[in-house]
Amino acid sequence: MDRLSEEYRKLRENCPAHVLLYQVGTFYKIMFDDAHKLAVVLGLKLFVTGEAASPVPVCGFPKSGLDKYIGKLVRAGYSVAVWNQVKSEDGTVRREAGEVIRCSKAI
């Protein structure tokens, strides 16, 4: 499993009752079992990344569509946690919690 997948899993553990939108460059991604469930809800294509021995299901959308997809998730009853990508002055990239939108339905 690559670094991004590992980081996603760790962040996901911190917010188990929320859909995790994980920014990677100019896209927000959803991975693993969440990707299977939410690709249908959001009307997104599901694809697989990673190595053949440990494939990672992924779906995602452009950063510009964040409000649209959060709206779809909230209307479907999901709570959403957004993790934004932040680049420091030395060029390193990290993720930090953005907004959390709470609803009554757990994933």
N, C-alpha and C positions, 0 to 999 in steps of 0.2 A: 504494500500500500504506500502511496506517495505522501509527501509532506502535507499537501493540501487536504487529502482525504483524512489523514490523521488529525489535523487541526479541526476539521469539520466535526469529526466524531467527538473530540474533546469539548468543543463549544456546544454541541448538541446535548451532551451529558449535563451541561450547566443549565439548560432550559428544556427539560424533557416534555413539558406540556405545550410547547410552542413549535410552530413551523419555523425553521431556521433558514433565513435568506442570507447567503454567504457571498459577499462580493469578491470576485476574482477579476481584476482589470475592469473592463467596462460592462461586465455581466454579473448578475446575481444567480447563484447556483443552489440547487437543492439536490442532495445526494442520498444514496442508499435506499432504505425502505420508504422514506419520505418521498423520494423521486417517483417511485412506483405509484403511490397514492395520489400525489398532487399533480402529476403530469396530466391526469384525466380531468381533475378539478379546474386546472388552469388552461387546458387546451394546448399543452406543450408536447413536443416530441421528446420521447425518452431515448437516451443513448447510453452507451457503455464506454467507460474509459478505464485505464489501468492495464495491468498485465492479465494475460489469459488465466493464470492460476488464481487471481483474486480480482475479478471484474468489479467495477464500481458503477452502478446505475446513476445517471445524472440527468437532470433537466434544468433549464435555465431560461433567462430572458435578459434583454439589454437593460442597463442601468436606467435608461430613459423611461422604461415601463414600470418602474417601482410602484408608483401610486396606483396604477391600473391593476397590477397583480395583488397588491396588498388589499385593495378594494374587493377583488374577487374572493380572496381568502377570508376576509372578514365577513362578507356576505354569506359565505359557505359555513361560517361559524368557527373558524380557526383563529387562535391567537398567533401572533407573528412576532418573532425577534429578528431584527435586522443587524447584521454584523458588517460594518463598513471597512473597506481597505483604506489604510492611511499610510502615506509614504513620508518618512522622516527626512530631514535635511541631508543625512548621509546616504540616502537612497534605499535604506532598508524598508521593508513593507511589513506591516502588522495589521491585525484586525481589531477593531474596538466596537463595543456595543453602541448601536445607534438607538433607534426607537423600539419600544416594545408595545404592541397593540394587543390588549387582552380581550378575549372572548370566552364564552362558556364552554366551548367544545375543545376537548384535548385531542391531540393527533393520534 
